[in-house]
Amino acid sequence: MYNKLTILIPCYNEEKGIGRVIDGVPLQLLKRLRLKTEIIVINNNSTDKTAQIALEKKVRVIDEVKKGKGHAIIAGFNAVSMDTTYIVMLDGDNTYKSKEILRLIEPLMNDFCHVVIGSRLGGKMRKNSLKVQNRIVNWGYTFLVRYFYQANVTDVLSGYFAWRKEVIDDLKKYLDAEGFEIEMDMITKMKRLGYLMYSVPITYDERAGETKISALSDGIRVLRTFFKNLNWSPKKKKRNVPTFGLERIYSIFNSN
């Protein structure tokens, strides 16, 4: 009997990387492990050939018109079929290596945990893949999440995840992040929901194409999400929590 693996690839203008990400998926190896694989590319308003290249690779392409990685990922979650057992998500810029997918799903297949996060900080980072200042910021965020949420993860800004499907069925109704703060939103809420999370080392390479991340505005959104979710639980209604002025800083920055 085969289990189904669904691979989600959120994309915004990733024509330089998406083909390599799709080609890198080890389909034959996954088949030998009795996994039936579906690849879904979420096209988030791309203006280049991202969708065309994905279609030429004969994978499923869905469109999400709301701009932002958070919107794209939630659209991907909603597109996962009922018969899926495992879900993997990675970016379309070829920074994360799709050939390493088995490393993320193996702990799930052995019932070791519910969620696996690929760790760049604990893995192999290629030259020019992540600037020194970005590593320092990531170390800082990871320390905060490990200390305040007691989450056993080593890279809270990673874009490489694997889940058992029932986790996503539960989690997706609580997600409200719109942009690159989605990873922080997912990790902190999964911890509050009681899911077991662990990290595995991965390769992180120099991206193909231009980065879409704004260090200042996206960094503020990530930190705001960290504080917002400190008092969050699935049983509580949303309420305002102290953000130490970050929300006002963010609004001022965006108004300029």
N, C-alpha and C positions, 0 to 999 in steps of 0.2 A: 504493500500500500504506500502511495506517495503522499507526502505532505506538501503544501504549497508555500512558496516563498515569494512575497511581493517586494520588489525593489522600487523605492520612490526616489526620483531625482528632480528636485525643484530647480527651475532654471529661469534666469533672466539674461538674455544675450550671452549665451555660452556656446556659440558656434565653433569656437576654437577648441573646446574641451569635450563637448558632449559625446562626440563620436568615439573618442578614446575611452571614455567612461563606460559606454555601452559595450564596446568591443572587449573591455577588460573583464567583464563578468564571466566567471569560470563555469559556463553552462554545463559542459560535459562532466566536470567534477561534481557539480551539484546534482546532476542527474544520477550519477553513480551512488550518491548518498540518498537517493530516492526523494529528491526534492524537485517538484515541478515549479518552474520560475516564470514569473510575469514581471516585466519592467514597465514602469509608468513614468513618463516624463511630464512634469507639470510646467507648462509654458506660461510664465507670469508676465504677459505683455511684451514678449521679446520682439524687437524690431529687426533682428538679423535672421539668419537661417537656422536657428536652433531647432525649431519645430520641424522644418523640412528635413534636416539631417536625421533627426530622431525617427521620423516616419520612414525615411529611406532604410533605416536599420530595422524596420518592421517591429517597432515597439509601440506600445499604446501611448498616445499623447492626449492630455486633457488641458484645457485652458482655464486659467484663473485670472479674471480681469481686475480684481482688487490688487493693487500694487503692494508688494511686501512679502518677504520670505515667510512670515507667519501665516499669511493668507494662503500662500502656495502650499505650505505643508499641511494645513488643515484640509484644503481641497484634496490633497493626495490621500490623507487619512480617510476621507469620505468616499474615495474612489476604490478603496480596497475591497476585494470581493469577500463574501461571507465564508468561503471555503479556505481562506488563507490561515496558515498556522503561525508563520513568522513574517515580520516586516523589517526591512532594512532601509535606511535613508542615508544618502550621501549627496554631496554637491556635484554640479555638472561641470566644474572647471578643471577637473582632473588633479586637484590637490590631494584628494583622498583616492586611494587605489582600490578600484572595484575588485581586483583580483584577490584582495585580502578579506573579502566578505565572509569566508568560512571561519576566519578567526573570531568574528563577532557573533556568529550564530551558533558556534560549537557549544558555548556555555548554556545557551538556551535549549539546545537539543538534548543536553545532559541534565536538564532541570537544576542547574547550578544557581540560576537567578532568573529574574523576570526581564531585566533590561541590561544591555551591554553598551558601553560608550567607548568609542575609539579614542585613545589618548595620544595626542601629538606630543605633549610635554613628557610623557613617559615612554615615548617611542622614538622613531627615527625621523628627524627633521632635515630635509635637504637644504643645501645652501640657497639663501635668498627666499626661503619659503615663508618665514615669519620674522619680522623685524624684532630687534632686541626689546624695544619699548612695548611691543605687543605681547612678547613673552612675559615681561614683567607684570603687565596688566592682567594677563591670564592667570599667572601664578597668584596674584592678589585676589582675583575673583574666586579662584578655586579654594584658596585658604579660607575665605569668608564662608563659602558654602559648606566646606568640610567642618568648620568650627560651629557655625550657627545652626546649620541644618543637620549636622552629623551624617552627611552623605559620603559614602565611601567611593568617591570618584576623584580622578586626577586631572581632568580637563573639562571644565564646565562650559566652555565656549566651542567645543568640538561640534562639527556638523555631520559626524559619522555615528549613527545609532543602529541598534537592533533591538526589537521588542517581540515578545509574544503578543499575538493579536488581541488577546483579552485586555492587555494593558492599554492599548490604543482605544479600544471600545469604551473603556472607562475614562481615560484621560482626556480625550478630544472634546468632551462636552464642557470641560473646565478651562480650556485654553482661550486666551483673549489677546495674546501678543500679536502684533501686526507685522513687525519687522525682524531685525536680527537679534532682538531680545528673546526670540522664541525658544532658543536652547535653554536659557536661564529659566524661563517660564516652565518648560517641560520638566527639567531636572528638579527644581524646587517643589513643584506640585506632585511629581511622582514620589518624592520622598515623603511629603505630607500624606499621600495616599497609602503609604506603607509598602511600596514595591522595592524589592531587592535590586540594587544597581551595583555594577562593578565595571571597572575599566580594563581594557586590554591595549597593549602598545600597537601603534599603527605607523605607517609611513605618511609623511606630509611633505608634499612637493611644491615647487613654485607653480603658481596658478597660470593657466592658459587664458589670456585676456586680461582686461582691466578689473580691478577690485570694485565692488559696489558699496563697500563699507565706508562710512564716515566715522573716523576715530572718535571725534568729540560727541556728536549727536547720538550715535549708536551706543557709545560707551555710557552716556547718561541714561539712555533708555534701559540698558542692561542693569545698571546699578539701581535704578528706580524699581525695576521688576524684582530685584533681590529684596529690597526693603518692603515692597508691597506684599510679597508672599510670606513674609516672616510670620504673620499672624493669620495666614490663610488656612482654612480647612474646608473640606467638601461640605461640611454641615453648616458653615457660616455664610451669611450673605456678604456680598461685597461691602466694604466700608473703607473710609479713608484711614490711612496709617501714615505716621511721620515719614517723610522722605528727605528730611534735612535740607530743604530748599531746592532739591534736584529738579522737581517738576517746574518750578518757576525758572530755574536756569535754562531748562530745556525749551520752555515756551519763549523765552527771550531770544535764545539762539535761533529758533526757527522763524521768529518774526523778522529777523534781519535779512 
